[in-house]
């Protein structure tokens, strides 16, 4: 599977598990609210800085975002 797709699926699964909307995640990560949906769909080639922001906003280790099962 494409790494962007897997990353996006993991972001979405963890976001839902933590009961966060896309907008709330974007706010916590200091990202534009329109950016999260495209990340979750695997449409974005995100930078390591954005990956770190998302991990911090989700309060998880970066590596979890790349796990097979999220």
TADA-V769858 format. One record per residue. N is the residue number from 1. RES is the residue in three letters. SS is DSSP state (@ for helix, = for strand, . for the rest). Layout:
n:N res:RES ss:SS
n:N res:RES ss:SS
This chain:
n:1 res:UNK ss:.
n:2 res:UNK ss:.
n:3 res:UNK ss:@
n:4 res:UNK ss:@
n:5 res:UNK ss:@
n:6 res:UNK ss:@
n:7 res:UNK ss:@
n:8 res:UNK ss:@
n:9 res:UNK ss:@
n:10 res:UNK ss:@
n:11 res:UNK ss:@
n:12 res:UNK ss:@
n:13 res:UNK ss:@
n:14 res:UNK ss:@
n:15 res:UNK ss:@
n:16 res:UNK ss:@
n:17 res:UNK ss:@
n:18 res:UNK ss:.
n:19 res:UNK ss:.
n:20 res:UNK ss:.
n:21 res:UNK ss:.
n:22 res:UNK ss:@
n:23 res:UNK ss:@
n:24 res:UNK ss:@
n:25 res:UNK ss:@
n:26 res:UNK ss:@
n:27 res:UNK ss:@
n:28 res:UNK ss:@
n:29 res:UNK ss:.
n:30 res:UNK ss:.
n:31 res:UNK ss:.
n:32 res:UNK ss:.
n:33 res:UNK ss:@
n:34 res:UNK ss:@
n:35 res:UNK ss:@
n:36 res:UNK ss:@
n:37 res:UNK ss:@
n:38 res:UNK ss:@
n:39 res:UNK ss:@
n:40 res:UNK ss:@
n:41 res:UNK ss:.
n:42 res:UNK ss:.
n:43 res:UNK ss:.
n:44 res:UNK ss:.
n:45 res:UNK ss:.
n:46 res:UNK ss:.
n:47 res:UNK ss:.
n:48 res:UNK ss:@
n:49 res:UNK ss:@
n:50 res:UNK ss:@
n:51 res:UNK ss:@
n:52 res:UNK ss:@
n:53 res:UNK ss:@
n:54 res:UNK ss:@
n:55 res:UNK ss:@
n:56 res:UNK ss:@
n:57 res:UNK ss:@
n:58 res:UNK ss:@
n:59 res:UNK ss:.
n:60 res:UNK ss:.
n:61 res:UNK ss:.
n:62 res:UNK ss:@
n:63 res:UNK ss:@
n:64 res:UNK ss:@
n:65 res:UNK ss:@
n:66 res:UNK ss:@
n:67 res:UNK ss:.
n:68 res:UNK ss:.
n:69 res:UNK ss:.
n:70 res:UNK ss:.
